[in-house]
Amino acid sequence: MARILVVDDEQDVLELIVKRLRADGHEVLAAGTGAEALEAVATHGLPEAAILDVDLPGMDGIELLHLLRRQRADLPAMFLTVLWDGTVVARVRDTGALYLRKPFTSESLRTALDMVLVPG
């Protein structure tokens, strides 16, 4: 299984994702902000993949992914978001990351993560 960084400022959503990923055997680094995520990575090392909310306090998830990719350019990632204006969609697409709309199901989360983790 993989070590996954999960960042979402909605505590209930964060806890739900962490619970589901751990139930599938993944190691999880969880954070509520981009700054917390960067601290977790500095302490525990880079994850094998990241699941990021777009709308975070301070830096958004897209900015966070750019910072993480300075350390690992090919870091697999996916975004979870309810924000779907044209600007956000374009910025997400520019990262090459997968995206999943909130709300999501356990199965859609698992399927999306499997796609992200496929070496390629």
Backbone as XML, in Angstrom:
<?xml version="1.0"?>
<chain id="A" units="angstrom">
  <residue number="1" name="MET">
    <atom name="N" x="0.833" y="-1.180" z="0.000"/>
    <atom name="CA" x="0.000" y="0.000" z="0.000"/>
    <atom name="C" x="0.883" y="1.250" z="0.000"/>
  </residue>
  <residue number="2" name="ALA">
    <atom name="N" x="0.276" y="2.392" z="-0.177"/>
    <atom name="CA" x="1.031" y="3.624" z="-0.379"/>
    <atom name="C" x="0.902" y="4.582" z="0.804"/>
  </residue>
  <residue number="3" name="ARG">
    <atom name="N" x="1.867" y="5.506" z="0.880"/>
    <atom name="CA" x="1.749" y="6.597" z="1.843"/>
    <atom name="C" x="1.120" y="7.768" z="1.093"/>
  </residue>
  <residue number="4" name="ILE">
    <atom name="N" x="-0.012" y="8.246" z="1.604"/>
    <atom name="CA" x="-0.812" y="9.269" z="0.932"/>
    <atom name="C" x="-0.908" y="10.506" z="1.816"/>
  </residue>
  <residue number="5" name="LEU">
    <atom name="N" x="-0.680" y="11.674" z="1.222"/>
    <atom name="CA" x="-0.915" y="12.949" z="1.890"/>
    <atom name="C" x="-2.335" y="13.377" z="1.567"/>
  </residue>
  <residue number="6" name="VAL">
    <atom name="N" x="-3.126" y="13.651" z="2.609"/>
    <atom name="CA" x="-4.501" y="14.111" z="2.427"/>
    <atom name="C" x="-4.625" y="15.479" z="3.078"/>
  </residue>
  <residue number="7" name="VAL">
    <atom name="N" x="-5.112" y="16.462" z="2.306"/>
    <atom name="CA" x="-5.252" y="17.814" z="2.824"/>
    <atom name="C" x="-6.654" y="18.323" z="2.521"/>
  </residue>
  <residue number="8" name="ASP">
    <atom name="N" x="-7.403" y="18.602" z="3.591"/>
    <atom name="CA" x="-8.750" y="19.165" z="3.463"/>
    <atom name="C" x="-9.037" y="19.953" z="4.724"/>
  </residue>
  <residue number="9" name="ASP">
    <atom name="N" x="-9.551" y="21.163" z="4.566"/>
    <atom name="CA" x="-9.821" y="22.008" z="5.737"/>
    <atom name="C" x="-11.157" y="21.688" z="6.403"/>
  </residue>
  <residue number="10" name="GLU">
    <atom name="N" x="-11.964" y="20.850" z="5.792"/>
    <atom name="CA" x="-13.204" y="20.404" z="6.428"/>
    <atom name="C" x="-12.869" y="19.150" z="7.242"/>
  </residue>
  <residue number="11" name="GLN">
    <atom name="N" x="-12.854" y="19.294" z="8.563"/>
    <atom name="CA" x="-12.394" y="18.218" z="9.448"/>
    <atom name="C" x="-13.152" y="16.920" z="9.233"/>
  </residue>
  <residue number="12" name="ASP">
    <atom name="N" x="-14.471" y="16.995" z="9.047"/>
    <atom name="CA" x="-15.247" y="15.766" z="8.864"/>
    <atom name="C" x="-14.887" y="15.063" z="7.555"/>
  </residue>
  <residue number="13" name="VAL">
    <atom name="N" x="-14.652" y="15.833" z="6.504"/>
    <atom name="CA" x="-14.250" y="15.250" z="5.223"/>
    <atom name="C" x="-12.859" y="14.642" z="5.349"/>
  </residue>
  <residue number="14" name="LEU">
    <atom name="N" x="-11.949" y="15.358" z="5.989"/>
    <atom name="CA" x="-10.592" y="14.861" z="6.197"/>
    <atom name="C" x="-10.620" y="13.535" z="6.953"/>
  </residue>
  <residue number="15" name="GLU">
    <atom name="N" x="-11.361" y="13.489" z="8.051"/>
    <atom name="CA" x="-11.440" y="12.265" z="8.853"/>
    <atom name="C" x="-12.043" y="11.113" z="8.057"/>
  </residue>
  <residue number="16" name="LEU">
    <atom name="N" x="-13.033" y="11.393" z="7.240"/>
    <atom name="CA" x="-13.670" y="10.354" z="6.428"/>
    <atom name="C" x="-12.675" y="9.774" z="5.418"/>
  </residue>
  <residue number="17" name="ILE">
    <atom name="N" x="-11.950" y="10.636" z="4.743"/>
    <atom name="CA" x="-10.964" y="10.172" z="3.750"/>
    <atom name="C" x="-9.868" y="9.363" z="4.438"/>
  </residue>
  <residue number="18" name="VAL">
    <atom name="N" x="-9.356" y="9.882" z="5.544"/>
    <atom name="CA" x="-8.299" y="9.180" z="6.283"/>
    <atom name="C" x="-8.786" y="7.790" z="6.701"/>
  </residue>
  <residue number="19" name="LYS">
    <atom name="N" x="-9.988" y="7.709" z="7.235"/>
    <atom name="CA" x="-10.549" y="6.427" z="7.681"/>
    <atom name="C" x="-10.650" y="5.444" z="6.517"/>
  </residue>
  <residue number="20" name="ARG">
    <atom name="N" x="-11.150" y="5.911" z="5.389"/>
    <atom name="CA" x="-11.307" y="5.036" z="4.222"/>
    <atom name="C" x="-9.961" y="4.560" z="3.692"/>
  </residue>
  <residue number="21" name="LEU">
    <atom name="N" x="-8.982" y="5.466" z="3.637"/>
    <atom name="CA" x="-7.666" y="5.080" z="3.121"/>
    <atom name="C" x="-6.964" y="4.101" z="4.061"/>
  </residue>
  <residue number="22" name="ARG">
    <atom name="N" x="-7.054" y="4.359" z="5.347"/>
    <atom name="CA" x="-6.436" y="3.436" z="6.310"/>
    <atom name="C" x="-7.105" y="2.074" z="6.279"/>
  </residue>
  <residue number="23" name="ALA">
    <atom name="N" x="-8.420" y="2.051" z="6.087"/>
    <atom name="CA" x="-9.137" y="0.776" z="5.986"/>
    <atom name="C" x="-8.646" y="-0.020" z="4.777"/>
  </residue>
  <residue number="24" name="ASP">
    <atom name="N" x="-8.182" y="0.683" z="3.744"/>
    <atom name="CA" x="-7.637" y="0.010" z="2.559"/>
    <atom name="C" x="-6.152" y="-0.305" z="2.708"/>
  </residue>
  <residue number="25" name="GLY">
    <atom name="N" x="-5.571" y="-0.002" z="3.882"/>
    <atom name="CA" x="-4.194" y="-0.356" z="4.158"/>
    <atom name="C" x="-3.155" y="0.699" z="3.867"/>
  </residue>
  <residue number="26" name="HIS">
    <atom name="N" x="-3.578" y="1.915" z="3.502"/>
    <atom name="CA" x="-2.623" y="2.980" z="3.209"/>
    <atom name="C" x="-2.138" y="3.653" z="4.487"/>
  </residue>
  <residue number="27" name="GLU">
    <atom name="N" x="-0.929" y="4.159" z="4.440"/>
    <atom name="CA" x="-0.419" y="5.035" z="5.492"/>
    <atom name="C" x="-0.839" y="6.445" z="5.093"/>
  </residue>
  <residue number="28" name="VAL">
    <atom name="N" x="-1.330" y="7.232" z="6.049"/>
    <atom name="CA" x="-1.877" y="8.543" z="5.710"/>
    <atom name="C" x="-1.214" y="9.651" z="6.516"/>
  </residue>
  <residue number="29" name="LEU">
    <atom name="N" x="-0.798" y="10.708" z="5.812"/>
    <atom name="CA" x="-0.395" y="11.961" z="6.425"/>
    <atom name="C" x="-1.568" y="12.906" z="6.212"/>
  </residue>
  <residue number="30" name="ALA">
    <atom name="N" x="-2.153" y="13.412" z="7.288"/>
    <atom name="CA" x="-3.345" y="14.250" z="7.182"/>
    <atom name="C" x="-3.038" y="15.670" z="7.625"/>
  </residue>
  <residue number="31" name="ALA">
    <atom name="N" x="-3.621" y="16.637" z="6.922"/>
    <atom name="CA" x="-3.431" y="18.047" z="7.253"/>
    <atom name="C" x="-4.671" y="18.840" z="6.861"/>
  </residue>
  <residue number="32" name="GLY">
    <atom name="N" x="-4.879" y="19.958" z="7.566"/>
    <atom name="CA" x="-6.027" y="20.812" z="7.292"/>
    <atom name="C" x="-5.698" y="22.042" z="6.471"/>
  </residue>
  <residue number="33" name="THR">
    <atom name="N" x="-4.401" y="22.326" z="6.298"/>
    <atom name="CA" x="-3.974" y="23.485" z="5.512"/>
    <atom name="C" x="-2.727" y="23.125" z="4.717"/>
  </residue>
  <residue number="34" name="GLY">
    <atom name="N" x="-2.399" y="23.974" z="3.767"/>
    <atom name="CA" x="-1.176" y="23.764" z="3.008"/>
    <atom name="C" x="0.055" y="23.830" z="3.891"/>
  </residue>
  <residue number="35" name="ALA">
    <atom name="N" x="0.058" y="24.781" z="4.821"/>
    <atom name="CA" x="1.209" y="24.922" z="5.729"/>
    <atom name="C" x="1.382" y="23.662" z="6.578"/>
  </residue>
  <residue number="36" name="GLU">
    <atom name="N" x="0.291" y="23.114" z="7.106"/>
    <atom name="CA" x="0.361" y="21.870" z="7.885"/>
    <atom name="C" x="0.872" y="20.725" z="7.012"/>
  </residue>
  <residue number="37" name="ALA">
    <atom name="N" x="0.446" y="20.696" z="5.771"/>
    <atom name="CA" x="0.879" y="19.641" z="4.852"/>
    <atom name="C" x="2.382" y="19.722" z="4.612"/>
  </residue>
  <residue number="38" name="LEU">
    <atom name="N" x="2.892" y="20.927" z="4.405"/>
    <atom name="CA" x="4.327" y="21.090" z="4.184"/>
    <atom name="C" x="5.123" y="20.698" z="5.418"/>
  </residue>
  <residue number="39" name="GLU">
    <atom name="N" x="4.592" y="20.993" z="6.606"/>
    <atom name="CA" x="5.240" y="20.564" z="7.852"/>
    <atom name="C" x="5.266" y="19.046" z="7.951"/>
  </residue>
  <residue number="40" name="ALA">
    <atom name="N" x="4.140" y="18.404" z="7.626"/>
    <atom name="CA" x="4.064" y="16.945" z="7.689"/>
    <atom name="C" x="5.069" y="16.306" z="6.736"/>
  </residue>
  <residue number="41" name="VAL">
    <atom name="N" x="5.189" y="16.865" z="5.556"/>
    <atom name="CA" x="6.135" y="16.340" z="4.571"/>
    <atom name="C" x="7.571" y="16.563" z="5.041"/>
  </residue>
  <residue number="42" name="ALA">
    <atom name="N" x="7.841" y="17.722" z="5.629"/>
    <atom name="CA" x="9.189" y="17.991" z="6.148"/>
    <atom name="C" x="9.554" y="17.018" z="7.258"/>
  </residue>
  <residue number="43" name="THR">
    <atom name="N" x="8.571" y="16.642" z="8.067"/>
    <atom name="CA" x="8.804" y="15.732" z="9.190"/>
    <atom name="C" x="8.863" y="14.272" z="8.762"/>
  </residue>
  <residue number="44" name="HIS">
    <atom name="N" x="7.935" y="13.868" z="7.886"/>
    <atom name="CA" x="7.764" y="12.443" z="7.568"/>
    <atom name="C" x="8.241" y="12.051" z="6.172"/>
  </residue>
  <residue number="45" name="GLY">
    <atom name="N" x="8.638" y="13.013" z="5.374"/>
    <atom name="CA" x="9.070" y="12.717" z="4.011"/>
    <atom name="C" x="7.927" y="12.820" z="3.018"/>
  </residue>
  <residue number="46" name="LEU">
    <atom name="N" x="8.304" y="12.812" z="1.747"/>
    <atom name="CA" x="7.318" y="12.937" z="0.675"/>
    <atom name="C" x="6.410" y="11.717" z="0.607"/>
  </residue>
  <residue number="47" name="PRO">
    <atom name="N" x="5.143" y="11.947" z="0.314"/>
    <atom name="CA" x="4.224" y="10.825" z="0.129"/>
    <atom name="C" x="4.398" y="10.225" z="-1.267"/>
  </residue>
  <residue number="48" name="GLU">
    <atom name="N" x="3.730" y="9.114" z="-1.479"/>
    <atom name="CA" x="3.725" y="8.504" z="-2.810"/>
    <atom name="C" x="2.646" y="9.115" z="-3.688"/>
  </residue>
  <residue number="49" name="ALA">
    <atom name="N" x="1.674" y="9.789" z="-3.059"/>
    <atom name="CA" x="0.606" y="10.473" z="-3.788"/>
    <atom name="C" x="-0.053" y="11.468" z="-2.846"/>
  </residue>
  <residue number="50" name="ALA">
    <atom name="N" x="-0.789" y="12.417" z="-3.437"/>
    <atom name="CA" x="-1.477" y="13.436" z="-2.638"/>
    <atom name="C" x="-2.935" y="13.551" z="-3.074"/>
  </residue>
  <residue number="51" name="ILE">
    <atom name="N" x="-3.797" y="13.699" z="-2.077"/>
    <atom name="CA" x="-5.210" y="13.987" z="-2.308"/>
    <atom name="C" x="-5.459" y="15.347" z="-1.670"/>
  </residue>
  <residue number="52" name="LEU">
    <atom name="N" x="-5.806" y="16.333" z="-2.498"/>
    <atom name="CA" x="-5.858" y="17.709" z="-2.035"/>
    <atom name="C" x="-7.206" y="18.357" z="-2.340"/>
  </residue>
  <residue number="53" name="ASP">
    <atom name="N" x="-7.715" y="19.097" z="-1.367"/>
    <atom name="CA" x="-8.851" y="19.974" z="-1.617"/>
    <atom name="C" x="-8.311" y="21.169" z="-2.380"/>
  </residue>
  <residue number="54" name="VAL">
    <atom name="N" x="-9.090" y="21.753" z="-3.251"/>
    <atom name="CA" x="-8.645" y="22.950" z="-3.958"/>
    <atom name="C" x="-8.757" y="24.170" z="-3.045"/>
  </residue>
  <residue number="55" name="ASP">
    <atom name="N" x="-9.891" y="24.319" z="-2.397"/>
    <atom name="CA" x="-10.182" y="25.521" z="-1.613"/>
    <atom name="C" x="-9.699" y="25.345" z="-0.180"/>
  </residue>
  <residue number="56" name="LEU">
    <atom name="N" x="-8.457" y="25.783" z="0.056"/>
    <atom name="CA" x="-7.847" y="25.698" z="1.382"/>
    <atom name="C" x="-7.537" y="27.101" z="1.885"/>
  </residue>
  <residue number="57" name="PRO">
    <atom name="N" x="-7.505" y="27.290" z="3.198"/>
    <atom name="CA" x="-7.110" y="28.602" z="3.719"/>
    <atom name="C" x="-5.624" y="28.857" z="3.459"/>
  </residue>
  <residue number="58" name="GLY">
    <atom name="N" x="-5.275" y="30.107" z="3.220"/>
    <atom name="CA" x="-3.883" y="30.428" z="2.901"/>
    <atom name="C" x="-3.620" y="30.089" z="1.453"/>
  </residue>
  <residue number="59" name="MET">
    <atom name="N" x="-2.752" y="29.131" z="1.207"/>
    <atom name="CA" x="-2.507" y="28.686" z="-0.170"/>
    <atom name="C" x="-3.552" y="27.650" z="-0.554"/>
  </residue>
  <residue number="60" name="ASP">
    <atom name="N" x="-3.964" y="27.661" z="-1.811"/>
    <atom name="CA" x="-4.935" y="26.650" z="-2.229"/>
    <atom name="C" x="-4.217" y="25.348" z="-2.586"/>
  </residue>
  <residue number="61" name="GLY">
    <atom name="N" x="-4.991" y="24.320" z="-2.828"/>
    <atom name="CA" x="-4.420" y="23.007" z="-3.107"/>
    <atom name="C" x="-3.566" y="22.966" z="-4.358"/>
  </residue>
  <residue number="62" name="ILE">
    <atom name="N" x="-3.890" y="23.791" z="-5.330"/>
    <atom name="CA" x="-3.112" y="23.820" z="-6.567"/>
    <atom name="C" x="-1.735" y="24.416" z="-6.304"/>
  </residue>
  <residue number="63" name="GLU">
    <atom name="N" x="-1.691" y="25.490" z="-5.533"/>
    <atom name="CA" x="-0.400" y="26.072" z="-5.148"/>
    <atom name="C" x="0.418" y="25.068" z="-4.330"/>
  </residue>
  <residue number="64" name="LEU">
    <atom name="N" x="-0.261" y="24.370" z="-3.418"/>
    <atom name="CA" x="0.409" y="23.360" z="-2.604"/>
    <atom name="C" x="1.023" y="22.276" z="-3.482"/>
  </residue>
  <residue number="65" name="LEU">
    <atom name="N" x="0.285" y="21.807" z="-4.465"/>
    <atom name="CA" x="0.814" y="20.774" z="-5.351"/>
    <atom name="C" x="2.062" y="21.276" z="-6.084"/>
  </residue>
  <residue number="66" name="HIS">
    <atom name="N" x="2.043" y="22.520" z="-6.536"/>
    <atom name="CA" x="3.230" y="23.074" z="-7.200"/>
    <atom name="C" x="4.439" y="23.054" z="-6.261"/>
  </residue>
  <residue number="67" name="LEU">
    <atom name="N" x="4.237" y="23.395" z="-4.986"/>
    <atom name="CA" x="5.335" y="23.363" z="-4.016"/>
    <atom name="C" x="5.824" y="21.937" z="-3.781"/>
  </residue>
  <residue number="68" name="LEU">
    <atom name="N" x="4.906" y="20.999" z="-3.647"/>
    <atom name="CA" x="5.291" y="19.600" z="-3.456"/>
    <atom name="C" x="6.054" y="19.073" z="-4.667"/>
  </residue>
  <residue number="69" name="ARG">
    <atom name="N" x="5.633" y="19.499" z="-5.843"/>
    <atom name="CA" x="6.287" y="19.017" z="-7.065"/>
    <atom name="C" x="7.653" y="19.658" z="-7.287"/>
  </residue>
  <residue number="70" name="ARG">
    <atom name="N" x="8.011" y="20.651" z="-6.518"/>
    <atom name="CA" x="9.388" y="21.160" z="-6.555"/>
    <atom name="C" x="10.327" y="20.128" z="-5.940"/>
  </residue>
  <residue number="71" name="GLN">
    <atom name="N" x="9.761" y="19.303" z="-5.030"/>
    <atom name="CA" x="10.551" y="18.255" z="-4.384"/>
    <atom name="C" x="10.475" y="16.944" z="-5.161"/>
  </residue>
  <residue number="72" name="ARG">
    <atom name="N" x="9.361" y="16.727" z="-5.824"/>
    <atom name="CA" x="9.180" y="15.527" z="-6.652"/>
    <atom name="C" x="8.281" y="15.897" z="-7.827"/>
  </residue>
  <residue number="73" name="ALA">
    <atom name="N" x="8.879" y="16.127" z="-8.962"/>
    <atom name="CA" x="8.157" y="16.657" z="-10.120"/>
    <atom name="C" x="7.024" y="15.756" z="-10.592"/>
  </residue>
  <residue number="74" name="ASP">
    <atom name="N" x="7.157" y="14.457" z="-10.379"/>
    <atom name="CA" x="6.152" y="13.519" z="-10.879"/>
    <atom name="C" x="5.187" y="13.035" z="-9.788"/>
  </residue>
  <residue number="75" name="LEU">
    <atom name="N" x="5.053" y="13.808" z="-8.706"/>
    <atom name="CA" x="4.180" y="13.388" z="-7.606"/>
    <atom name="C" x="2.753" y="13.193" z="-8.114"/>
  </residue>
  <residue number="76" name="PRO">
    <atom name="N" x="2.225" y="11.974" z="-8.019"/>
    <atom name="CA" x="0.841" y="11.736" z="-8.420"/>
    <atom name="C" x="-0.113" y="12.455" z="-7.461"/>
  </residue>
  <residue number="77" name="ALA">
    <atom name="N" x="-1.170" y="13.023" z="-8.025"/>
    <atom name="CA" x="-2.095" y="13.777" z="-7.176"/>
    <atom name="C" x="-3.500" y="13.743" z="-7.745"/>
  </residue>
  <residue number="78" name="MET">
    <atom name="N" x="-4.435" y="13.984" z="-6.832"/>
    <atom name="CA" x="-5.822" y="14.171" z="-7.233"/>
    <atom name="C" x="-6.423" y="15.260" z="-6.375"/>
  </residue>
  <residue number="79" name="PHE">
    <atom name="N" x="-7.359" y="15.972" z="-6.957"/>
    <atom name="CA" x="-8.058" y="17.033" z="-6.252"/>
    <atom name="C" x="-9.487" y="16.612" z="-5.964"/>
  </residue>
  <residue number="80" name="LEU">
    <atom name="N" x="-9.946" y="16.980" z="-4.772"/>
    <atom name="CA" x="-11.347" y="16.838" z="-4.388"/>
    <atom name="C" x="-11.882" y="18.248" z="-4.229"/>
  </residue>
  <residue number="81" name="THR">
    <atom name="N" x="-12.985" y="18.556" z="-4.883"/>
    <atom name="CA" x="-13.491" y="19.919" z="-4.765"/>
    <atom name="C" x="-14.952" y="20.024" z="-5.164"/>
  </residue>
  <residue number="82" name="VAL">
    <atom name="N" x="-15.589" y="21.067" z="-4.668"/>
    <atom name="CA" x="-16.932" y="21.437" z="-5.112"/>
    <atom name="C" x="-16.854" y="22.656" z="-6.024"/>
  </residue>
  <residue number="83" name="LEU">
    <atom name="N" x="-15.660" y="23.249" z="-6.159"/>
    <atom name="CA" x="-15.475" y="24.444" z="-6.974"/>
    <atom name="C" x="-15.310" y="24.057" z="-8.441"/>
  </residue>
  <residue number="84" name="TRP">
    <atom name="N" x="-16.178" y="24.556" z="-9.275"/>
    <atom name="CA" x="-16.099" y="24.164" z="-10.683"/>
    <atom name="C" x="-16.255" y="25.326" z="-11.633"/>
  </residue>
  <residue number="85" name="ASP">
    <atom name="N" x="-15.725" y="26.518" z="-11.277"/>
    <atom name="CA" x="-15.757" y="27.583" z="-12.272"/>
    <atom name="C" x="-14.642" y="27.333" z="-13.276"/>
  </residue>
  <residue number="86" name="GLY">
    <atom name="N" x="-14.714" y="27.992" z="-14.403"/>
    <atom name="CA" x="-13.773" y="27.739" z="-15.495"/>
    <atom name="C" x="-12.328" y="27.932" z="-15.118"/>
  </residue>
  <residue number="87" name="THR">
    <atom name="N" x="-12.040" y="28.917" z="-14.294"/>
    <atom name="CA" x="-10.669" y="29.189" z="-13.884"/>
    <atom name="C" x="-10.104" y="28.033" z="-13.071"/>
  </residue>
  <residue number="88" name="VAL">
    <atom name="N" x="-10.885" y="27.539" z="-12.119"/>
    <atom name="CA" x="-10.429" y="26.423" z="-11.282"/>
    <atom name="C" x="-10.226" y="25.175" z="-12.123"/>
  </residue>
  <residue number="89" name="VAL">
    <atom name="N" x="-11.161" y="24.874" z="-12.997"/>
    <atom name="CA" x="-11.043" y="23.690" z="-13.851"/>
    <atom name="C" x="-9.773" y="23.784" z="-14.699"/>
  </residue>
  <residue number="90" name="ALA">
    <atom name="N" x="-9.506" y="24.943" z="-15.269"/>
    <atom name="CA" x="-8.304" y="25.118" z="-16.095"/>
    <atom name="C" x="-7.040" y="24.943" z="-15.262"/>
  </residue>
  <residue number="91" name="ARG">
    <atom name="N" x="-7.008" y="25.508" z="-14.061"/>
    <atom name="CA" x="-5.830" y="25.381" z="-13.200"/>
    <atom name="C" x="-5.596" y="23.930" z="-12.796"/>
  </residue>
  <residue number="92" name="VAL">
    <atom name="N" x="-6.674" y="23.207" z="-12.470"/>
    <atom name="CA" x="-6.553" y="21.789" z="-12.112"/>
    <atom name="C" x="-6.032" y="20.996" z="-13.311"/>
  </residue>
  <residue number="93" name="ARG">
    <atom name="N" x="-6.600" y="21.226" z="-14.471"/>
    <atom name="CA" x="-6.162" y="20.500" z="-15.667"/>
    <atom name="C" x="-4.694" y="20.763" z="-15.979"/>
  </residue>
  <residue number="94" name="ASP">
    <atom name="N" x="-4.246" y="22.001" z="-15.751"/>
    <atom name="CA" x="-2.847" y="22.347" z="-16.017"/>
    <atom name="C" x="-1.870" y="21.542" z="-15.157"/>
  </residue>
  <residue number="95" name="THR">
    <atom name="N" x="-2.316" y="21.067" z="-14.001"/>
    <atom name="CA" x="-1.438" y="20.269" z="-13.137"/>
    <atom name="C" x="-1.304" y="18.833" z="-13.632"/>
  </residue>
  <residue number="96" name="GLY">
    <atom name="N" x="-2.241" y="18.394" z="-14.464"/>
    <atom name="CA" x="-2.252" y="17.010" z="-14.913"/>
    <atom name="C" x="-2.819" y="16.053" z="-13.875"/>
  </residue>
  <residue number="97" name="ALA">
    <atom name="N" x="-3.308" y="16.600" z="-12.758"/>
    <atom name="CA" x="-3.858" y="15.764" z="-11.694"/>
    <atom name="C" x="-5.292" y="15.361" z="-12.019"/>
  </residue>
  <residue number="98" name="LEU">
    <atom name="N" x="-5.678" y="14.259" z="-11.468"/>
    <atom name="CA" x="-7.054" y="13.791" z="-11.570"/>
    <atom name="C" x="-7.914" y="14.629" z="-10.633"/>
  </residue>
  <residue number="99" name="TYR">
    <atom name="N" x="-9.194" y="14.717" z="-10.881"/>
    <atom name="CA" x="-10.062" y="15.407" z="-9.933"/>
    <atom name="C" x="-11.342" y="14.622" z="-9.721"/>
  </residue>
  <residue number="100" name="LEU">
    <atom name="N" x="-11.865" y="14.776" z="-8.528"/>
    <atom name="CA" x="-13.068" y="14.071" z="-8.103"/>
    <atom name="C" x="-13.972" y="15.080" z="-7.422"/>
  </residue>
  <residue number="101" name="ARG">
    <atom name="N" x="-15.207" y="15.123" z="-7.853"/>
    <atom name="CA" x="-16.163" y="16.058" z="-7.268"/>
    <atom name="C" x="-16.605" y="15.612" z="-5.883"/>
  </residue>
  <residue number="102" name="LYS">
    <atom name="N" x="-16.765" y="16.594" z="-5.007"/>
    <atom name="CA" x="-17.424" y="16.354" z="-3.722"/>
    <atom name="C" x="-18.906" y="16.566" z="-3.948"/>
  </residue>
  <residue number="103" name="PRO">
    <atom name="N" x="-19.770" y="15.787" z="-3.362"/>
    <atom name="CA" x="-19.489" y="14.617" z="-2.535"/>
    <atom name="C" x="-19.073" y="13.428" z="-3.406"/>
  </residue>
  <residue number="104" name="PHE">
    <atom name="N" x="-18.355" y="12.503" z="-2.801"/>
    <atom name="CA" x="-17.867" y="11.327" z="-3.500"/>
    <atom name="C" x="-18.239" y="10.095" z="-2.694"/>
  </residue>
  <residue number="105" name="THR">
    <atom name="N" x="-18.162" y="8.940" z="-3.311"/>
    <atom name="CA" x="-18.431" y="7.685" z="-2.617"/>
    <atom name="C" x="-17.102" y="7.011" z="-2.288"/>
  </residue>
  <residue number="106" name="SER">
    <atom name="N" x="-17.156" y="6.048" z="-1.398"/>
    <atom name="CA" x="-15.952" y="5.273" z="-1.077"/>
    <atom name="C" x="-15.385" y="4.619" z="-2.329"/>
  </residue>
  <residue number="107" name="GLU">
    <atom name="N" x="-16.266" y="4.085" z="-3.140"/>
    <atom name="CA" x="-15.827" y="3.391" z="-4.351"/>
    <atom name="C" x="-15.208" y="4.356" z="-5.355"/>
  </residue>
  <residue number="108" name="SER">
    <atom name="N" x="-15.799" y="5.546" z="-5.532"/>
    <atom name="CA" x="-15.223" y="6.498" z="-6.489"/>
    <atom name="C" x="-13.868" y="7.004" z="-5.993"/>
  </residue>
  <residue number="109" name="LEU">
    <atom name="N" x="-13.724" y="7.171" z="-4.677"/>
    <atom name="CA" x="-12.438" y="7.576" z="-4.107"/>
    <atom name="C" x="-11.392" y="6.487" z="-4.342"/>
  </residue>
  <residue number="110" name="ARG">
    <atom name="N" x="-11.752" y="5.256" z="-4.074"/>
    <atom name="CA" x="-10.832" y="4.124" z="-4.251"/>
    <atom name="C" x="-10.424" y="3.987" z="-5.724"/>
  </residue>
  <residue number="111" name="THR">
    <atom name="N" x="-11.388" y="4.083" z="-6.625"/>
    <atom name="CA" x="-11.108" y="3.959" z="-8.054"/>
    <atom name="C" x="-10.188" y="5.076" z="-8.532"/>
  </residue>
  <residue number="112" name="ALA">
    <atom name="N" x="-10.483" y="6.303" z="-8.109"/>
    <atom name="CA" x="-9.654" y="7.443" z="-8.504"/>
    <atom name="C" x="-8.240" y="7.295" z="-7.962"/>
  </residue>
  <residue number="113" name="LEU">
    <atom name="N" x="-8.100" y="6.882" z="-6.719"/>
    <atom name="CA" x="-6.770" y="6.708" z="-6.137"/>
    <atom name="C" x="-6.006" y="5.603" z="-6.856"/>
  </residue>
  <residue number="114" name="ASP">
    <atom name="N" x="-6.678" y="4.527" z="-7.203"/>
    <atom name="CA" x="-6.020" y="3.459" z="-7.960"/>
    <atom name="C" x="-5.484" y="3.989" z="-9.286"/>
  </residue>
  <residue number="115" name="MET">
    <atom name="N" x="-6.237" y="4.877" z="-9.934"/>
    <atom name="CA" x="-5.794" y="5.474" z="-11.206"/>
    <atom name="C" x="-4.565" y="6.359" z="-10.978"/>
  </residue>
  <residue number="116" name="VAL">
    <atom name="N" x="-4.564" y="7.095" z="-9.875"/>
    <atom name="CA" x="-3.447" y="7.994" z="-9.562"/>
    <atom name="C" x="-2.181" y="7.196" z="-9.253"/>
  </residue>
  <residue number="117" name="LEU">
    <atom name="N" x="-2.327" y="6.075" z="-8.572"/>
    <atom name="CA" x="-1.170" y="5.295" z="-8.137"/>
    <atom name="C" x="-0.576" y="4.396" z="-9.213"/>
  </residue>
  <residue number="118" name="VAL">
    <atom name="N" x="-1.247" y="4.257" z="-10.345"/>
    <atom name="CA" x="-0.734" y="3.412" z="-11.421"/>
    <atom name="C" x="0.534" y="4.049" z="-11.980"/>
  </residue>
  <residue number="119" name="PRO">
    <atom name="N" x="1.640" y="3.328" z="-11.960"/>
    <atom name="CA" x="2.875" y="3.895" z="-12.506"/>
    <atom name="C" x="2.697" y="4.214" z="-13.991"/>
  </residue>
  <residue number="120" name="GLY">
    <atom name="N" x="3.238" y="5.323" z="-14.378"/>
    <atom name="CA" x="3.078" y="5.612" z="-15.779"/>
    <atom name="C" x="3.817" y="6.789" z="-16.181"/>
  </residue>
</chain>
